[in-house]
Amino acid sequence: MLKLVDIFGYLSVLLRAGTLVGQSFLLGGVLFLFWIARPSKEVSADALGRVQSSTLRMFRIAAIGLVIVQLLYLYVNSAVLMATAEIGLRDVVGANFFLAGSVMLAASLLAALIAGSQGRYVPHCLSLLVVIVLAASVMTNHAAARVDGRAWLIFLTVLHEASTGFWIGGLPFLLLGLYVAGDRPTQWYLTQRFSRLALVSVAVLVLSGVGMSLAYVGSWHSLVGTSYGVMLIAKAAMLAAMLALGGINFLMLRKYSPTDVVPRLRRLVEAEVGIGITIVLAAASLTSQPPAVDLVNDTVGPSHIWARFKPELPRLRSPEASALSTRLPGQVVSPLDPSRQVIAYTSEGAPLSLRTLNDRKWSEYNHHWMGLIVIAMGILAVLARTGHAKWAENWPLLMIGIAIFIFLRGDPECWPLGPKSFWTTWADPEIFQHRAAALLCLAFAVFELRVRRNPSQGRILPLIFPLLCAVGAALLLTHSHGNANLREEALTELSHTPMAVLGVIAGWSRWLELRLPPEDRTIPSWIWPLCFVVIGAGLLNYREI
Amino acid sequence: MRRNVPAPGIFLLLAILITGISQPLWAHAILMQSKPAANSTVKGPDLPIWLKFNVRVDGSRSRLQLNGPDGSAVSLEATKQTAPNILESRATGLKAGAYKLHWQVLASDGHISRGEVDFTVN
């Protein structure tokens, strides 16, 4: 039963992310429909009609998506509560989460139904329903559970989530509008109106975010010394990347003609949508973590951070597989092996026996070699970018090395390094996932190599690599690393989160390199290889001891 | 926990892999203070229990369980909440030995969290 709570914890982040994305789409959609795409004499009624119809369709899809997410949320949370607290459904029904979830479910279901109908009051009804969705969402946010300053925090959360919806949730509708409008005046009209609205939304988003950060983080010390604070920094970094793209759009709109701007704008908005959704995912992860201000005794200090991250020579010698704790199946080895002899401590003071120390050395060795491979990938990609080293285009071959590395060292208890046979271990989900990842690496190496050798492989296939890069990095950003010790968790976040953010930036810069007109590809084409190099350097300095 | 495979090594595929591997800790509600305090020694046989959390908790949907030195497990009834972030109960007839108080709370925002408090009765 206790395991259920852990599994639900992970699932709840995904469902929370789905809720935030869904509600942002509804907020952005309703504003786009009734404000941005309002009829005007400046543009053709036909074009605007097409935009409004497509907006309504996407709004309905988002509403149906939110209905599904809420159904899952109510089902899973109720089932876990009933099983672990041994209570009946009747007792669950009165819980705050159940009421809020039910209200959101009903409101989004009604919104989906009404969006498909015609009528004078449709805009008013949809607007009201979206406000109800927002209110219900806020009631399952940190603010609703705070003991002090609750009303003020709820107010800030409403502003923050509403402005997120209007801006980030509105971007997909702008993108869709630009595609379906069909004529430049309409595209220009939509873009200009959205740009003005985005300015206001960003201002509200940042101000309310700063206000909430002051309440939930409280100090600089907590900002860098807790998982919550680190995730907040990551969110701010991605917001800065998004603002940079938004800033380029803003300047283009004011300097160039519609014919020059619109093709570039669409590509930049695609990347903005991707980064924006990643920010929402990070926000979902934040709502599942205790606010930094509450971690009075679990904040990592600067001296601990320095002790863990001070540059050291990489570990390029590995312990023997036979010296790891995995060679003692069925025995309790954490934190001590059966010898009970402490021979070292982590920087956080956790005791390590010989075998657990070897486990960590094994892991560091893996990270450091992987760092070298990723740096090599980045450098080769940079060389290929210069145009003077055609052979460097073969850098995806290094991913085959990664695949072999994962296969050999990911599961040291299995063949060929360990006593467990190759075929009998497929049923272990962890081992299965390692092997699946190795196979995927292999497939991607072959696939990306083909794309590089023959760039005319179609328009869609080359986009899969950057897309998966961005999605994978976003998932890395939102998952917990499973440390029972909150200080260790913060240190792990400090090492992983910057790499995940760089992964997001690498993915979307490669996307832009592929999507922008050829004359605008220079900057993004340099960004992603450099991100690879920095990620590799981060891996090279990864520590567990 | 195993972290043999470098997490962000290729950050695109392995991230998906690792999200499945990790055993996450989702400690949303945190125990800020307790009586008896963690790792303390208290007098028996009757003992008031008082838990203070960082967030509002739903007392009627939260659970307390006391594991005794003989391996027995007893569910404790929470009394009416005196504050939105406080859970209270009372354990009676405790013999000398090491006890573990397991708590599971439903926070007002819908998150379920759990933890434990070790103490000794003399």
Interface residues (C-beta under 8 A of the other chain):
Chain A: L2 V5 D6 F8 G9 Y10 S12 V13 N77 V80 L81 T84 A85 E86 I87 D91 V92 A95 N96 F97 A100 G101 M139 T140 N141 H142 A144 A145 R146 V147 T287 S288 Q289 P290 P291 D294 L295 V296 T326 S334 D359 W362 S363 N366 H367 M370 G371 I373 V374 M399 I402 I406 R409 G410 D411 P412 P429 E430 Q433 H434 A436 A437 L440 C441 F444 F465 L468 C469 A470 V471 G472 A473 A474 L475 L476 T478 H479 S480 H481 G482 N483 A484 L486 E489 H496 M499 A500 L502 G503 G507 I535 G538 L539 Y542 E544
Chain B: M1 R2 R3 N4 V5 P6 A7 P8 G9 I10 F11 L12 L13 L14 A15 I16 L17 I18 T19 G20 I21 S22 Q23 P24 L25 W26 A27 H28 A29 I30 M32 N54 V55 R56 D58 S60 R61 S62 R63 A83 P84 N85 Q104 L106 A107 S108 D109 G110 H111 I112 S113 R114
